[in-house]
Amino acid sequence: MLASPARTIAAIEQGRYSPSLDIAFRIAHVFGKRIDELFHWQPAGDDRKEA
C-alpha cells in the first residue's frame, strides 16, 4: 500500500508531478513492475516525442 495522498497519485498519473525515487520504487513494487516499465524520464525543456 502507498501512503501517498490521492491527489499526489492523480498528479503523477496526469504527468503534472514527478515522484521521488522512493515513491517511484514503492509504486513499482505495488504493481510488481520495474520503474522503467512505469515511468519515462524526459529532460526539462525537451519537447521531443518518444518514438
C-alpha positions as CSV (number, residue, x, y, z in Angstrom):
1,M,0.0,0.0,0.0
2,L,1.1,3.5,-0.7
3,A,1.0,6.2,2.0
4,S,0.7,9.0,-0.6
5,P,-2.3,11.3,-0.8
6,A,-4.7,10.5,-3.7
7,R,-4.0,14.0,-5.2
8,T,-0.3,13.1,-5.4
9,I,-1.1,9.8,-7.3
10,A,-3.5,11.7,-9.6
11,A,-0.9,14.3,-10.4
12,I,1.6,11.6,-11.2
13,E,-0.9,9.9,-13.5
14,Q,-1.7,13.2,-15.2
15,G,2.0,14.0,-15.8
16,R,1.9,17.1,-13.5
17,Y,4.2,15.7,-10.9
18,S,7.4,13.6,-10.9
19,P,7.6,11.3,-7.9
20,S,10.6,11.0,-5.7
21,L,12.7,7.8,-6.3
22,D,11.2,6.4,-3.0
23,I,7.7,6.9,-4.2
24,A,8.5,5.6,-7.7
25,F,10.1,2.4,-6.2
26,R,7.0,1.9,-3.9
27,I,4.6,2.3,-6.9
28,A,6.6,-0.2,-8.9
29,H,6.6,-2.6,-6.0
30,V,2.9,-2.4,-5.5
31,F,2.3,-3.3,-9.2
32,G,5.1,-5.9,-9.4
33,K,6.9,-3.8,-12.2
34,R,10.2,-2.2,-12.7
35,I,10.4,1.6,-12.5
36,D,11.3,1.8,-16.2
37,E,8.1,0.0,-17.1
38,L,6.0,2.6,-15.3
39,F,7.9,5.9,-15.7
40,H,9.7,7.7,-18.6
41,W,12.2,10.4,-17.9
42,Q,12.5,13.4,-20.2
43,P,14.8,16.3,-19.6
44,A,13.1,19.6,-18.7
45,G,12.5,21.7,-21.8
46,D,12.9,18.7,-24.2
47,D,9.7,18.6,-26.2
48,R,10.7,15.7,-28.4
49,K,8.2,12.9,-28.5
50,E,9.4,9.3,-27.9
51,A,9.2,7.1,-31.0
